[in-house]
């Protein structure tokens, strides 16, 4: 089955850019997602990208997809303390609702 | 406002007891899901339901049970057969119409601790 890997921790200074990386194993993954989880709360969808796209930008967020290397990244420009959270990468291929695999999450800490 | 409500937010249980976690949505979504989250791990799917009166096992269904008698409700029972029930439980939903399969709406979660 699909396996999605992320590094567990990332620290950045306020105002710098953050880059959170993710790799996946199933080349048939059609949709790739980034979710944010604040402490003690549920997940919130930030953005997603289709496998036929290389890049998607949404305000401070930029998603890059390298299908050849099965690598996905999320860049947050001008990182703020309110961006401190756990960020989950998730991958799915079209079809069953069941086929959504989450990574272990990256804890982003923004230092003042 | 539309959303997903989970209750209780915190729950303590003694070993050998069954507990039921509530999940209610007013988004008119057909599909609902239960996930388990453990520290440093991704979310793991317990059960999901794509329509009323129907549900399917996920990856870690053993020791859990669900029902889907109403579109807006999808309660999860953690039975005494679940060997390691202490975890954070998340309920989610989506309507799957005009949306990518993974666009899930999540509740705030329920933290279960077994004493």
Interface residues (C-beta under 8 A of the other chain):
Chain A: X4 X8 X31 X33 X40 X41 X42 X43 X44 X45 X48 X50 X88 X90 X92 X94 X95 X97 X98 X99 X100 X101 X102 X103 X104 X105
Chain B: X4 X6 X31 X33 X40 X41 X42 X43 X45 X48 X50 X56 X58 X90 X92 X94 X96 X100 X101 X102 X103 X104 X105 X106 X107 X108 X109 X111
